[in-house]
Amino acid sequence: MQLRMRRPDLDDLPPLPTGVQRATGADADGLARLLDAAFTKEWTPARVRRELLDEPDVRDTYLVRRGRLAVATASALVRADQPDVGILHWVASDPALRGRGLGLTVTLAVLRRFAADGLAASILHTDDDRLPAISAYLRLGYVPEYPDQRHQDRWSRIFRRLSLRRHAR
């Protein structure tokens, strides 16, 4: 089961860096390559269109390019059963360019979209091993949710690992 984080409000968002664009159908190939490199070998242009670009619950998919290549992406998802909460969805950055704030940039674009749409909060789901992403989410005001003791234990381990990483620098 994935970890869940919540940004309880959409106030006081930092300014959006330049270079963020809305994805279109013409970006399906580049987004598939990017998502495939960041997550699995299961992303195809057809899946990108089906799950992100043509999915009615996805309000927008954002991307950052370097030249003509998509190097970061995130999507703004709002489900009918929670119309006041935006879901930060499929955040990815090119593995060769990680650590440069690209994921933070597209995440901020999604948060600004949620705020513009008048939503109350944002949630996301993530995995224990995505420490750089978790660190970025914490900096952007997301907080962990603890649905049970197992999640509390997992978050304790994550915070120890994040602290060790900071002290090792």
Secondary structure, 3 states (H helix, E strand, C coil): CCEEEEECCCCCCCCCCCCEEECCHHHHHHHHHHHHHHCCCCCCHHHHHHHHHCCCCEEEEEEEEECCEEEEEEEEECCCCCCCEEEEEEEEECHHHCCCCHHHHHHHHHHHHHHHCCCCEEEEEECCCCHHHHHHHHHCCCEECCCCHHHHHHHHHHHHHHHHHHHHC
